Structure formats: structure tokens, C-alpha cells
Amino acid sequence: MTAAITASGDRLAARRSVEALRSGVPSRYAVATLGSGQPDIEDRFATLLDGAETRRGPRGLLLGGGFGSGKSHLLEHLSLLALDRGFVVSRVVVSKETPLHDPAKVLRAAVESALLPGGSGGAVAEAAASLDPGAAGYAELLRWAVGSDAVDERFPLTLNLFPRVQTADAEFAEAIVRFWSGDPLGVAVLRRQAREAGLGRPELRPVPARELARQRIRFLARLLVAAGEAGWVLLFDEVELIGRYSPLQRGRAYAELAGWLRADPGDPGSPLVSVLAMTDDYDAAVLTEKDDRTRIPEKLRAKQTPEYAALVAGAAEGMRAIEREMRLLTPPDDAELARAYRQLKALHAESFGWDPPDVTGLQRLGATRMRQYVRAWINEWDLLRLDPSFTPTTEAVELPTSWTELPELDEN
């Protein structure tokens, strides 16, 4: 990317990349410039994409690294790889507004952030608009929806209705797309539309909101394939926030995490891939220090309801995955640091139209994170550009991570 920027004289693109790297926020320019520095994880991710295309193999990947080690940067790099291979990609940042324990809110965030391989948004609406009832993709999607227990009858019914109403009733066609994306669709309205289309009177029994969200995710992954995409990749960042949930919501989150990592028992051939990134100290700080391995199952069983009892096994599986399946980011070695330094130096030169001198940056220690190296180099070049006679020195200070439970995270 550096050569392309220089050749085109696109100084604005280079400046954006430098500013993104300075603030620690990954951008396409910055990621394309630096790459990932994680070839083993890239290979594992490529295997997941292969499995999604062939409808077999593992579904998910759990990544771990310290604060500033490059997890968000790596997720953006994986996003570019997936887009290049024809996958739709969604980025989901776990937060108060998007708690991992709520699949309906996760679905909403995934739909809103979904990017098509060309880089444009509105992936679900675009996929729906491109459905051709005479094409093999539509027929395969309808066959799956009719014959699978993975989704409720609302999905084959709305899929049958959609091409019939696209031109005759554009408002209802839009309501169908919104339903697939997470909005409600009235039973009375759906039954009336089915009757008018000669499709009988469907039963349409109630489906719990969490289960309906999971069904929508299954359906949308296959809808995207029917529209010509390779599959759907969901990238979850800041998953460690679940450590600040209340015990009951942590239990739910652990069960959801397990579900994203394993093959979906309801749809084992799903073209869906998920990657979750969290801090590598989670096991010690939460599973051990808070005694979640014992405490969470006890809290779930104490509710004495079938719903919470059913979560016990899933929560235990999620905790085991954090303990045993996390793939840690590799710290940068001297060769990787030298490569990154050369690329950043050229990028800074292009950004500000100058010839930056060599800078010392931080001492190369095993505990120093890539973000710290990058920010030190950029900051020292900035200072020298303003005052060439100045001799900058940089120190890195670790900020402690808080694992205090926040009740407000359970409010949404």
C-alpha cells in the first residue's frame, strides 16, 4: 500500500493512515501498510474460510493478546482477507449497547456493520434485492429453509412471499427485509399476505427473541450466499468486556461465546465464520481470580429454571475454550519490527513531505507491544519535524486493567 500511495501522490490517504496508527485505531490504510505480522493466525483463518465455502470444518477462532498487542489491527487485516475472497464481513465491538449475551443486539450490530466484498454497506438489502426466484441460489435457499429445523416457518414463508411482493407491494417487501434483519413482523399481516398469495394459513407459533435472533443469523448467512457472496464473517472485538458483567450475564456470555466457536448444531453446514478477540489475561483475571469455573455454574443452577439450567453446559464450554483454545498473538521479533519501522518511516515521509531521520523509539523488550513501538516512532518523528534539534526520548507506562463488575452493563 505504501508504494501505491506514493505513486498516486495521495498524501491525504497517507496522513489518515498515520493518524489512525497514532491513535491506535485500525484503518484500512494503516492495516494494508503494516500487514498483520501473524502468519499462523492468517493460515488458520484461511482454513476457516475454506470450510465455510465447502460447508465443512471448524467455524470459529478465539484470539488473545495484551492491550496494544494488535488485536483490533489483526481483525481489520482478517476483514480485508475475507473481503478479497468474496465474503461479507461484519465488525461487532462488544459494549454496553452490544452485549455478547444478547444475540438480538449482536445481530443488529452485525447487520448494520456488514460490508460487501466491494466495500459498500447495506449488505442484507443488497442481497435481498439481487434474489432471483429463477436462479439456483434462490432455489437452494428455499429448499434449505423449507426442509431445515434450523429456522421457523416464518423464513420459508417470507422467502416465498418476497419475489411476489417486490413490485406489487414494495412496502411489505421492505418489511420482510427488515424482519430478516431483526425487526418484528406482525403475525396478522403475515397470515393475510400468505392467504392472498394462496399459501394457506400458517400457524406461526411464538419464538423466543433470543432463538429468533439465532435463526436470523443462520438465514442471513445463507441469504448472502444465495445472492452470490462466499459467506459471512463476523469479527468480534473487545470480548473481554464480558468479565465486567454480572455473574448471570457472564454465564450467558460464555455460552454465546461457545456457540460462536463451535459448529452450529442447528445448521452444521452454515457458511458463517466467527473470530473473537479478547485480552490474554482473562483466564487468570476472571476465570481464576473470580472463580468463575465454580461460581458461574452455581449461580445459573440457583435460578432453578429450565432456561438457566440449560446454560450450564454452554457456559462451561465457553470457559474451557478461553482456557484451552485461545490462540495468542505472537510478539513482534526483530525482523518484524524492522519491517514495520521501514514502512512507517516511508509513510510518515509521504504524509508530511519530508525525509524523516532515524529515531530510537522504545527499547526492544519482549513485554513491549507493537502499538507502543508504533506510537513511539510516530511521536518522535512528529517532534523532530517541528524541531530538528530536539532529542526525543519515549517511555512506556502500563495502565492497570479493571475487572470490576459494572451493573449498568446488564441494563440493556
N, C-alpha and C positions, 0 to 999 in steps of 0.2 A: 504493500500500500504506500510506503514512503516514496518509492520511485515514481509511482503513478501520480502522487500529489505533486512532487517536484516537477515532473514533466508537464503537468497541466497548469502549473503556477497557481494552484488553488490554495492560497495562503489561508483563507478562511477555514477550510477543512482542516488544515494542519493546526491552526490555532484552537479550533474546537477540540481537537484530539489532545493537545497539551493541557487545556483547561480541564478536560474530563479526567485525565491522569492526575493532575494536581489535586483535584477534589476527591479522588478515589471512586468516582462514579464511572462504571464501564460505558463506553460508547462504541459504536461500530468502527469508527475511525481508529480509536485507540486500540481496540482488540485486534483489528486487522493489521495494525502496525506491529504489535508485540507478539501475536500468536498466543498460545496458551502455556507453553513450557511443560505440558503434562501429557506426553505421548502415550503413556499406558492408559490413562483415562480416556483419551481420544479413541484409542483402539477398542476399549470396552464399549464406548458409546456407539461406535460404528457397528459393533456386533448387535447392539440393541436395535439399531435402525434396520439392519439386515433382517432381524427376527420379525420386526413389525411388517416389513414388506412381504415376508414369506408366511406370516401368520403363525410363527412358532418361535420358541425360545423365550428367554427371560424378558421381563417387562420394565424393570426399574433399576435405578442405580442411586446409592446413597454416598455423598461426598462429604469429607470432613477436612477442615483446616482451621488454623487460628485466625483471629481477627487481622485483616490486612494481608492474608496469605494469597489472595487472588481468587476466592470462590466466585464472587459475582462476575469477575473478569472471565473466569473459565466458563461460567454458564452462558455468557454472551458469545464466547467463542463456539461453544457447542450449538448455540442457536444458529450461528452463521453456517456451520457444517450441515445442520439439518435442513435449513432453507435451501442450501445449494443442492441437496439431494431431493428436493421436491416435497418436503414436509411442511405442514402448517405448524407454527411454533407459538406457544403462549408462555409468557413470563408471569409467575404468581409470587408476589412477595408476601410472606406470612406477616400479618399485622393485626391490630385491633379490628380493623374493618374486614380483614380476610383471615379469620382464624382457621387453622388447619382442621379443627374438629367439626367444622360446619361445611359439608360438601356442597350445599346450595350456594354459599358465598364463594367457595373456591371455584365452582362452575361459573358464576357470574364474572369473577376476575379473569378466568381463563378465556371466556368468550370475548370479553372486552379487549383483552390484550392480544388476541390471536392475529398473527401475521401470515399472509400468504407468501409462497416462495418468492414472488416478485417484490415483496417488501411492503405491500399495501395492507391495510386493516380491513375490518368488516368481513372476515373470512366466512362466517356462517351464512350471512346474507348472500355473499357471492356464490357460495356452494349451492345454496337453495336455488338461486336464480339460474344457475347453469344446469340444473337437473333436467334431463331429457327422458321422458317416460318411454321413449322408444329405444333407449340405449341400454347396453348390457349392464352398466354400472347401476342404473336405477332398478333394473330387474333384480340384480343380485341383492341390493339393499332391501328391496321389498320382500324378497324371498327370506332373507335373514330375519327381518322384523316380524314377519308372519309366523315363521317356524321356530323362533327362539323364545325361551323363557327369560331371556336377559332383559326384555323390555315389556312394559304393559301394552295392552291393546291400543292405547292412545297413539302409539307411534306408527304402527302399520296403518291405522285409520287416517291419521293426518297425512301420512305419506301418500296414501291413495287419493285423498282429497286435494292435495296441494296442486298437482297439474290441472285438475278440473276447475279450480277457482282462480288460478293465476291471472287470467284475463277477465273472467266473468265477475269476480269478487275480489279485487285487489286488497281490500281492507282485511278480509278474512285470511287471505294468503299471507299477509304480513303478520296477522295474529298467530298463524301456525309457526312461522319462523321465530317469533318471539317466544312461543311455547317451547320450541326445541331449545331455545337459548336460556330458558329459566323462568319465563313469565307464566302466570296461570292462564288457563283456557277453560271457560265455563262448560260444565257438563251439558247443560240445556242447549247451549249454542252448538256444541259439537254433535249432539244427537240430532238436532234439527238439520244440520248440514249433511249428516250421514243419511238421514231419511230422504232428503231432497235429491241426493246423489244415487239413491237406490241401493245403499249399502246396509240396509236393515237398521235395527235399533241396538246399538252396542250397550253392554252392561256398564262399563266404565266405573268400576269399583274404586273407592278411595285408595290412594297410595301415599304412605308417609313421605313427608317432604324430603328427608334425607335419602330415602331409597329412590325417589323420583329423580333427584339430582344425579345419583349414580347412573341411573338408566339414561338420562340425557347425555351424560359424558360418553357412555357406550355408543349411543346412537350417533352423536355428532362425529365421533372418530370415523365411523363407517360412512356417514354422510359425506365427509370430506373426501374419502376415497372414491365414493361414487361420483363425485364431481371432478375426479381426475388427479387428486393430490395423493402423495405417497402414504400419508398417515398424519397423526397428530402427536406432537411432542410438547409435554408440559414440563417446564423448568421451575422448580420451587426454590426460592432463596430465603435466607434468614429463618430457617426452620427451627433454630434453637430457641426462638421466642416461646415455643410450647413449654419450655422449662419454667416460665413465669405464670402459666395458667394455674388455676386451682387444681387439686388432685383429680377431681372427677373429669374435668375438661382435659387434663393431661392424659387420662386414661383413654378418652375418646380420640385424642390426637394420636396417641401411639397406635391405636387400632387403624386409624386412617392411614398413617404412615406405612404400616404393614401392607395395607391394601394397595397403596401406590407402588410398592416394590415387587409384589408377587404377581403372578399371572392371575387375571380376573377369573374366579371360578364360574361366574355367570356368563363370561364371554372369553374363553381361553384363546380364541383366535383374533383378539382385538388388535387393530393397527395403531395402538396407543403406546407411547413410550413416556416414562416419567423419570426425572432426575431431581433429587432433593439434596440441598446443600445446607450444612449446619456446622457449628464450631466443633473442633475435635476434642474439646474438654467436657463435652456434655455428659459422657459416661461418668467421669469422676465427679463432676459438679452437681449432677442431678440424680442420675440413677443410683450412685453410691452415697453421696452426701445427704440427699433427701430420702434415701432408702426406698426409691420408687419400686424396685423389684418386689418388695414385700408390701409396701404401703398402698400402691395403686390397686392391686387385686383385692385387698381388704376393703378399700373404700368402695369399689364397684360392687362387691358382694353384699356389703352392708346396706345398699339401697333396696335389696330384696325385691327386685323386679326382673322379669324376663329380659327386658331390654339391656339392663346393666349387667346381668349375669352373662349374656351373650357377648359382651365386650371384653370379658376377662381374657379369653384366649387370644383375641386380636391384640389387646394391649400388651400382653406378654410377648407375643411375636414381634411387635414393633420395638419393644425394649431390647429383645435379643438381636434384632437387626442393627440397632445402634451400637450394641456391644461388639458384634462379631462381623458385620458385613460392611462397615464403613470403609470406603477407600480414601485414604489420606492423600492430600496434595503433597507432591514432592517438593521440598525446599529447593530454590534455585542453586545450582552449582556454579563454579567459576565460569564455565563456558556459557551457560545461560545468562549470567549476569553481564558478561562481556558483550554478548549479542544484543541484549536489551539496551545496554548503555550506548552502543553504536547507533542503534535505531532511534533512540530518544534524542541523541545529540543531533542527528540529521534532521529529525522532526522539529526540534527547537530552532535549528538554523533556518528552516523553511518558514516557520511560524513568524519569526521576528526579523528575517532578512539580515542575519549576521553570522559570524563564524565563532561559535562558542568554544571557549578554551576547555581543556580537560579540568574536571573537578574531582575532589576527593570523595565526597559523599560520606556514607557511613562505613565504618569498619566491617569487613566481611566476616560475620559470625553466623553460626548455624541457627541462632534464635532470631535473626533479623528477617523480617518479612519483605516480600517483593514490593509491597506498597510503600514501605519505609524507604527502600532504596530509590524507588522512582521519585517519590516526593522530595527526597534529599537532593537528587541530581537536578530536578527541575527548579527547586527553590534556589540552589546555589547558582545555576545559570541565570536565573532572574536577577539575583543580586549583582552578579558580575556584569550583566548587561547594563545595569543602571550605574554601577561604579566599578570600573575595571581594576581600580587599585585596592579594592576591598578583598580581605581574605576570609571567606565564609567557613564556618565550622557548623556541623549539624550533630545534634544529639537526639536519640530516640528514647521516649519515655512510655512505658507500658501503663495503660489505664485499666483498672480492675473491672471485670465483668460482674454485673449484679444479677443474681438469680432469685431475687426477692419476688414472691408471688404477688401479682397485681390483680385484685378483684375486678377492676374495670375491664380487663381483657375478656371476662366472661359475660359482659353486658350485652354484646351484640349477638 
